[in-house]
Amino acid sequence: MPSEDTSPLSSPDPVTETRAPAPAPAPAPAQGTGALAEFTLDLAKAMLRTGGYAPEHPQSQEARLELYEEFIRVLEDRSGLTYLVGNEGERRSVLIDGYGTGHLVLESILIDKIAEMFIPELLEFFDRRHLLSFSLRAGITAEEFDAFLGLMSEPPTTGQGDGERDRVSQALLDKNILHVSTLFDADVLGRERQLPWRVERALSRLGRDLGLLPQYKHTSAEQIQKTKIQIIDEVIRPLQTPQLFADLLLNCDLLAKNVAVLEEAQIEHEIIAQVPLEFLVSTIWQMIDGLQQLGETKASESQELVSRSRFIIRGILDKLGLAQVAVDGEVLETVVRMEVLSREELPESLQAILERRLVFQDFLTNRHDYLRGFGQFPAGRFEMRLAGVARVAFPELLRRGGYREVVAMLDALGSGRHESGAADTVHELVESFHRLLTAEENVRRLLGALNDEKLEKPVRDAVVMLLSLGGAAAVAGLQEIYAATASLPIRASAFDAMRLIGPPALEPFLADLATVEPEWTAIHHILAALEDQTDPALADSIKPFLLHENDDVRQAALTRVFELLGSASEDSLIAALADPDLAIRRTAVMYLGSVHSRNFKVLAFYTAALRPEGTGDAEREHDDVLVEVCRSLTGVADTSFDDGSSAEQMLLHALHQKGKKRISGLFQKRPAHHSERVRVAICEALGTVGTADTADVLRETASSETESVAEAARVAAEQIETKPFGN
């Protein structure tokens, strides 16, 4: 194989990389195999003749029919079941192929005591007959099944295994039993090659079963062809690793002399046709490894293996080309470099893949020059070439995780420095790249990267940006990641992406936020971070947080609602005037003042705050709120309150309003109702809304007030007197 490159852009992609051999699947779990276990025991009893009746007895015949029906129920839509003696670890055991992915060990589906009793008897049954496996295929008739049971329940031929093999083979032919396969020790091919036992069995099964097919004289050509495909599929399915497939294909020459219905090339072609697509590229890599190991060897056997490897690789590539599979370009480059095939001999679809790989390699080598070119996109002769490189590089960078380079490409294309003649090309490229970012596969890949705690911050920032460009396609995944992870960096990144997407992501996110986010600090942070949002539609998703139990959350929610809605947030602001938190009340008054609200509820609040007739000290509004009320009154100077007074009159009344006498000061003047700070704010407000008469009052007030209030009163009076149209 080519040497590994550990750079971020060329490291294998975890989603689509097919080079590494797939691991062999673990044996299927024993759950859900009760019916199979019961059938297997009944089958073993029938073959071991432990049922108590002679084969010709009516009760025995009825039992075999019931066993056939039981088999059909167990088989369901599977292509067949194979019982074989094989090695499980270091011990021999009875295995079952075809019921699920991989093989089942018989012990795993039987109760221990039953396994201890039956499995030794089954192994002895196989050994006495020199039998390695038998298969019952889909399509078997009741007559075939019954004949097979009768055949296997007879005593084996004494002597060498050839005799028993010949007896069973002839009986299968004589009775036209097409849907049963047996493999005996005498059938084994390639012992001298020391192949993995799975490959040895597969080759031997193919040799025996395909070799017998022409001898079924009473079977149609159509049925022979159907059975041939069924046999190949049944035999190769348990292999499940590229190494085993490669070994099988490379040793198909063993079959040529045993199979009259197929030439060696035909056998390889038929097997390749049945190998799952997901294993084909990895199988090529296995063969390339073998070719590299043969290297300088000149022996005729090695040269024959080289020739066979090349032929098989060509066959696999033909299948991949016809199937229009997205093949890893690295394997194609290696195949051409090793002269297995020339570039022109590749299927057209694979030629295009190889060409894209070479273009991408050129981009990696000269990426800085290309990025500069994308930013200054030229028109004319180089326009189409540069656009072609961009169309190759962008999706490949996404596939390989080169997210920072992807963002750099988009930034360069969006810089606006391109030549005017290339504007349409640049626009088309940007639009097509944005569409790529919404593709399900790319969204899934980006979400996977975002969910990686080890992702470095610059890369994470790039992923966030790309997910935001994915828009609505990324919303559900981002919400799932936020809800499922406890990682603060991942949560922050998921939220940042949703914030950049805007209302399509934020509205459903905020609707569930109180459920998925128990920490008020996090909710407060999120609401505060929405300061860059401008779509008024988002306000409805934020309003529920106006009722949150935490003061800071309510405050942040109120600010966001006002910023999004402006004067249209009046109802929410009025409701906030009754909030128990003084900071929220103050903020509500400030916002209401900024929009010059004349709502009767607002005016009533101002009146009650500044002229709280009959209220005790505990019920008086806080000075922070009162100061803001004074400022807000400057915006409604021309408004008449319920009692007919104006803002000016209300402020004057508040300035001179007296508080209650204290017991200790019966002979002293009654103190001012409002604090010194509030009286200063009243004077400042009067400076804005006051008339000439008010200026006189303010000067008079200054003579009897504290220093700070007196100063504020004098400044306010001067402000009134200098108004251009004052009275």
VENURPE-V167950 format. One record per residue. N is the residue number from 1. RES is the residue in one small letter. PSI is psi in whole degrees, -180 to 180 (* if undefined). Layout:
# VENURPE-V167950
n->[N;N]
res->[RES;RES]
psi->[PSI;PSI]
This chain:
# VENURPE-V167950
n->[1;2;3;4;5;6;7;8;9;10;11;12;13;14;15;16;17;18;19;20;21;22;23;24;25;26;27;28;29;30;31;32;33;34;35;36;37;38;39;40;41;42;43;44;45;46;47;48;49;50;51;52;53;54;55;56;57;58;59;60;61;62;63;64;65;66;67;68;69;70;71;72;73;74;75;76;77;78;79;80;81;82;83;84;85;86;87;88;89;90;91;92;93;94;95;96;97;98;99;100;101;102;103;104;105;106;107;108;109;110;111;112;113;114;115;116;117;118;119;120;121;122;123;124;125;126;127;128;129;130;131;132;133;134;135;136;137;138;139;140;141;142;143;144;145;146;147;148;149;150;151;152;153;154;155;156;157;158;159;160;161;162;163;164;165;166;167;168;169;170;171;172;173;174;175;176;177;178;179;180;181;182;183;184;185;186;187;188;189;190;191;192;193;194;195;196;197;198;199;200;201;202;203;204;205;206;207;208;209;210;211;212;213;214;215;216;217;218;219;220;221;222;223;224;225;226;227;228;229;230;231;232;233;234;235;236;237;238;239;240;241;242;243;244;245;246;247;248;249;250;251;252;253;254;255;256;257;258;259;260;261;262;263;264;265;266;267;268;269;270;271;272;273;274;275;276;277;278;279;280;281;282;283;284;285;286;287;288;289;290;291;292;293;294;295;296;297;298;299;300;301;302;303;304;305;306;307;308;309;310;311;312;313;314;315;316;317;318;319;320;321;322;323;324;325;326;327;328;329;330;331;332;333;334;335;336;337;338;339;340;341;342;343;344;345;346;347;348;349;350;351;352;353;354;355;356;357;358;359;360;361;362;363;364;365;366;367;368;369;370;371;372;373;374;375;376;377;378;379;380;381;382;383;384;385;386;387;388;389;390;391;392;393;394;395;396;397;398;399;400;401;402;403;404;405;406;407;408;409;410;411;412;413;414;415;416;417;418;419;420;421;422;423;424;425;426;427;428;429;430;431;432;433;434;435;436;437;438;439;440;441;442;443;444;445;446;447;448;449;450;451;452;453;454;455;456;457;458;459;460;461;462;463;464;465;466;467;468;469;470;471;472;473;474;475;476;477;478;479;480;481;482;483;484;485;486;487;488;489;490;491;492;493;494;495;496;497;498;499;500;501;502;503;504;505;506;507;508;509;510;511;512;513;514;515;516;517;518;519;520;521;522;523;524;525;526;527;528;529;530;531;532;533;534;535;536;537;538;539;540;541;542;543;544;545;546;547;548;549;550;551;552;553;554;555;556;557;558;559;560;561;562;563;564;565;566;567;568;569;570;571;572;573;574;575;576;577;578;579;580;581;582;583;584;585;586;587;588;589;590;591;592;593;594;595;596;597;598;599;600;601;602;603;604;605;606;607;608;609;610;611;612;613;614;615;616;617;618;619;620;621;622;623;624;625;626;627;628;629;630;631;632;633;634;635;636;637;638;639;640;641;642;643;644;645;646;647;648;649;650;651;652;653;654;655;656;657;658;659;660;661;662;663;664;665;666;667;668;669;670;671;672;673;674;675;676;677;678;679;680;681;682;683;684;685;686;687;688;689;690;691;692;693;694;695;696;697;698;699;700;701;702;703;704;705;706;707;708;709;710;711;712;713;714;715;716;717;718;719;720;721;722;723;724;725;726;727]
res->[m;p;s;e;d;t;s;p;l;s;s;p;d;p;v;t;e;t;r;a;p;a;p;a;p;a;p;a;p;a;q;g;t;g;a;l;a;e;f;t;l;d;l;a;k;a;m;l;r;t;g;g;y;a;p;e;h;p;q;s;q;e;a;r;l;e;l;y;e;e;f;i;r;v;l;e;d;r;s;g;l;t;y;l;v;g;n;e;g;e;r;r;s;v;l;i;d;g;y;g;t;g;h;l;v;l;e;s;i;l;i;d;k;i;a;e;m;f;i;p;e;l;l;e;f;f;d;r;r;h;l;l;s;f;s;l;r;a;g;i;t;a;e;e;f;d;a;f;l;g;l;m;s;e;p;p;t;t;g;q;g;d;g;e;r;d;r;v;s;q;a;l;l;d;k;n;i;l;h;v;s;t;l;f;d;a;d;v;l;g;r;e;r;q;l;p;w;r;v;e;r;a;l;s;r;l;g;r;d;l;g;l;l;p;q;y;k;h;t;s;a;e;q;i;q;k;t;k;i;q;i;i;d;e;v;i;r;p;l;q;t;p;q;l;f;a;d;l;l;l;n;c;d;l;l;a;k;n;v;a;v;l;e;e;a;q;i;e;h;e;i;i;a;q;v;p;l;e;f;l;v;s;t;i;w;q;m;i;d;g;l;q;q;l;g;e;t;k;a;s;e;s;q;e;l;v;s;r;s;r;f;i;i;r;g;i;l;d;k;l;g;l;a;q;v;a;v;d;g;e;v;l;e;t;v;v;r;m;e;v;l;s;r;e;e;l;p;e;s;l;q;a;i;l;e;r;r;l;v;f;q;d;f;l;t;n;r;h;d;y;l;r;g;f;g;q;f;p;a;g;r;f;e;m;r;l;a;g;v;a;r;v;a;f;p;e;l;l;r;r;g;g;y;r;e;v;v;a;m;l;d;a;l;g;s;g;r;h;e;s;g;a;a;d;t;v;h;e;l;v;e;s;f;h;r;l;l;t;a;e;e;n;v;r;r;l;l;g;a;l;n;d;e;k;l;e;k;p;v;r;d;a;v;v;m;l;l;s;l;g;g;a;a;a;v;a;g;l;q;e;i;y;a;a;t;a;s;l;p;i;r;a;s;a;f;d;a;m;r;l;i;g;p;p;a;l;e;p;f;l;a;d;l;a;t;v;e;p;e;w;t;a;i;h;h;i;l;a;a;l;e;d;q;t;d;p;a;l;a;d;s;i;k;p;f;l;l;h;e;n;d;d;v;r;q;a;a;l;t;r;v;f;e;l;l;g;s;a;s;e;d;s;l;i;a;a;l;a;d;p;d;l;a;i;r;r;t;a;v;m;y;l;g;s;v;h;s;r;n;f;k;v;l;a;f;y;t;a;a;l;r;p;e;g;t;g;d;a;e;r;e;h;d;d;v;l;v;e;v;c;r;s;l;t;g;v;a;d;t;s;f;d;d;g;s;s;a;e;q;m;l;l;h;a;l;h;q;k;g;k;k;r;i;s;g;l;f;q;k;r;p;a;h;h;s;e;r;v;r;v;a;i;c;e;a;l;g;t;v;g;t;a;d;t;a;d;v;l;r;e;t;a;s;s;e;t;e;s;v;a;e;a;a;r;v;a;a;e;q;i;e;t;k;p;f;g;n]
psi->[158;157;150;141;119;8;152;-29;-20;4;150;141;128;-19;-44;-9;130;6;-45;137;136;138;149;137;148;152;142;145;158;-8;143;20;19;-43;-38;-42;-43;-44;-43;-42;-44;-39;-43;-43;-41;-42;-33;-5;51;12;-18;-8;150;152;-34;-7;139;-39;-37;-42;-42;-39;-38;-35;-42;-37;-39;-45;-35;-40;-44;-39;-40;-39;-38;-123;18;161;-12;171;139;129;127;156;124;177;120;98;-127;9;153;146;167;126;158;123;151;-14;-33;-169;133;-161;158;136;129;-37;-30;-15;1;152;143;-48;-37;-41;-43;-30;-44;-37;-44;-38;-39;-43;-40;-37;-47;-45;-42;-28;1;35;133;-33;160;148;139;115;155;142;-7;137;166;-36;-43;-43;-45;-43;-39;-46;-43;-41;-43;-19;-7;154;142;157;135;160;-149;163;-22;-39;-46;-39;-46;-39;-48;-42;-46;-38;-40;-40;-45;-40;4;43;96;-23;23;138;139;150;125;165;-33;-14;-9;133;149;27;-37;-16;-6;53;159;143;-31;-43;-43;-44;-42;-46;-42;-41;-46;-44;-45;-50;-46;-30;-31;-25;-47;-16;-4;94;-22;22;138;159;-36;-43;-36;-45;-43;-43;-37;-48;-39;-41;-48;-46;-43;-36;-41;-18;-41;-10;-59;11;147;-36;-43;-39;-43;-45;-41;-49;-39;-17;17;-14;-24;-25;-25;-40;-10;-16;105;-24;-10;141;166;-45;-37;-40;-48;-41;-44;-39;-46;-38;-26;-11;131;141;-36;-13;-11;-47;-41;-32;-40;-44;-39;-41;-36;-41;-45;-42;-40;-35;-35;-41;-108;1;132;-4;146;-38;-40;-40;-36;-40;-38;-46;-42;-40;-45;-42;-42;-42;-41;-42;-41;-43;-35;-43;-43;-39;-43;-35;-5;41;142;94;144;124;-23;-39;-36;-42;-40;-42;-43;-42;-36;4;29;-42;151;165;-38;-25;-13;150;150;-42;-33;-30;-41;-39;-43;-42;-42;-37;-44;-39;-42;-39;-38;-39;-45;-40;-35;38;-38;-40;-41;-42;-38;-39;-38;-35;-30;37;117;157;157;-132;-40;-4;-50;-37;-46;-39;-38;-42;-42;-42;-29;-45;-41;-56;-32;-37;-42;-45;-35;-3;21;62;-34;-39;-35;-46;-40;-39;-47;-40;-43;-45;-29;8;-20;11;4;159;146;-33;-16;7;-44;-41;-46;-44;-44;-40;-48;-43;-44;-36;-37;-38;-39;-37;-16;-7;140;-44;-43;-37;-44;-40;-43;-40;-39;-41;-43;-33;5;112;-24;-2;130;151;-44;-38;-40;-41;-39;-41;-42;-46;-43;-38;-36;-34;-22;-19;-135;-29;-24;-7;-53;-43;-39;-42;-42;-43;-45;-42;-28;-23;152;-1;122;-42;-39;-43;-44;-41;-42;-43;-42;-42;-43;-37;-40;-32;-39;-157;-39;-30;-39;-35;-53;-32;-47;-31;-31;-2;-43;-25;-43;-15;101;-18;121;-30;-38;-42;-43;-44;-43;-47;-39;-33;-7;15;-19;-1;141;-6;117;-24;-23;-20;-37;-30;-20;-28;-37;-27;-7;-16;9;152;-20;134;-44;-37;-45;-40;-47;-40;-42;-42;-45;-43;-44;-43;-32;-35;-21;-131;-21;-7;10;-43;-43;-38;-40;-42;-35;-16;-20;7;141;-17;124;-33;-37;-41;-44;-45;-42;-44;-41;-46;-39;-38;-37;-24;7;49;132;18;139;-30;-35;-46;-36;-38;-45;-46;-48;-32;-43;-26;64;72;128;11;147;170;-36;-24;-5;146;151;149;-37;-41;-42;-40;-41;-33;-45;-44;-39;-31;-22;-19;-6;39;-30;11;142;129;175;-36;8;-5;162;174;-39;-47;-38;-41;-41;-42;-43;-34;-37;2;135;150;-173;147;142;150;-37;-9;50;-30;12;164;151;136;163;146;-42;156;167;-41;-43;-39;-35;-44;-37;-46;-44;-41;-39;-30;-26;-43;-9;157;-178;-41;-38;-34;-42;-43;-41;-40;-39;-40;-40;-28;-16;11;173;168;-47;-41;-42;-44;-43;-38;-43;-43;-40;-41;-43;-37;-42;-44;-22;4;138;-29;25;161;*]
